[in-house]
């Protein structure tokens, strides 16, 4: 017998490679929109948690040891909640402009995974999930909105980041 889906929440991570420093004129619109977009997420139906540093966002949280990468990680009730937030309002406007601010990268920069309700994923967990989806494609361990899996035994696993498997151009 499977556990009810309320025993799990959906973790999401997306990373992006900056085209310019965060304090550059090229990224001004992006940086100016961070607080309002994050406030929209915080108020969205189904939102549970998001990673943030003292800055109120996670742009200064290191990922893969690469200072040109920025990270966004959050937890949602389910994929429908996440999707509803992503494709409306200010966040949709930001998505439409992402090529102005971020490099186009071939490898997976987004992944989802189920976590036990109340668990808050770490950056190491997110890196492990990203490396997994890059190597194996969507699986129950790390998947995409397009190829989803139901929650099943969703226990957090931490993996080491092998040298050279981070985020390269």
Secondary structure by P-SEA (a helix, b strand, c coil): cccccccbbbbbbbbbbbccccccccaaaaaaaaaaaaaaaaacccccbbbbccccccccccccccccbbbbbbccccaaaaaaaacccaaaaaaaacccccccccccccccccccccccccaaaaaaaaaaaacccccccccccccccccccbbbbbbcccccccccc
